[in-house]
């Protein structure tokens, strides 16, 4: 699953909860979840909450798709 955040400048705890629930479901079913297009402000929030360790973060959707295609 690729979560494209290129149109999102900032998000809060409700969205973080959604990301975690989605990741848990994907992970339990043997999948991978990555983020792309993450703003600097959102990257700081992910780092502060240590959630940047759960998901790979790519600059663009194309980069994420290319990496996932190799797996």
N, C-alpha and C positions, 0 to 999 in steps of 0.2 A: 504494500500500500504506500502510495506517495501522497503526502499531505503538502499541497502547494500553498504556501502562506505569502506569496508575492503581493497580494492585495491587502494584507493585514499588517498594520503598523504595530499594534499592541493588543494583548489579550490578557485576561485575568484568570482567576481560579476556576471558574466554571468551564472555560475552554481547556484549561490544563487537565481538569478532571475528564473531560470528553476525550482528549488525546490519550490519557492513561487507560481509560476503559477500552478504547479502540485498539491500542497497542496490546493490551492483555488478551483481547479476543483474537487478534491476528497472531500473536505469539503462541497461544494455546493451540491454534490450528496449523502451526508449522510455518507461518509466514513471516515476512519482514516488513517493518514499517520505517520509512525515512521521511525527513522533512526537507523542503526546498524553499528557496525564496524568502528565507527568514530575515526580518529586519534586524538591525543592530540592537534596537531596544528589546525586541523579543529574544534575541540571542542572550542578552544580559539576564533576562528573567529565567530562561532555561538554564543558564549557568548557575545562577543564584540558587535555584531549586535542585540543582544537580541532575536535572532531566536531560541535559545535553549528553549525558553518558548513556542514556537508553537508546537514542536515535542518532543515526548518521544525519548530518546536515549538509545539503548540497546547495550551491549557488542558484542552480536553475533546474527546472523540471527535466530538461533534456539531459543534463548531467546525471541526475538521479536515475532516469530511465536507462541510460547507457550502463551505469554501474550495476543496476539490478538485472539487466539483461545478461550480464556476464556471470551471475551467480547460478 
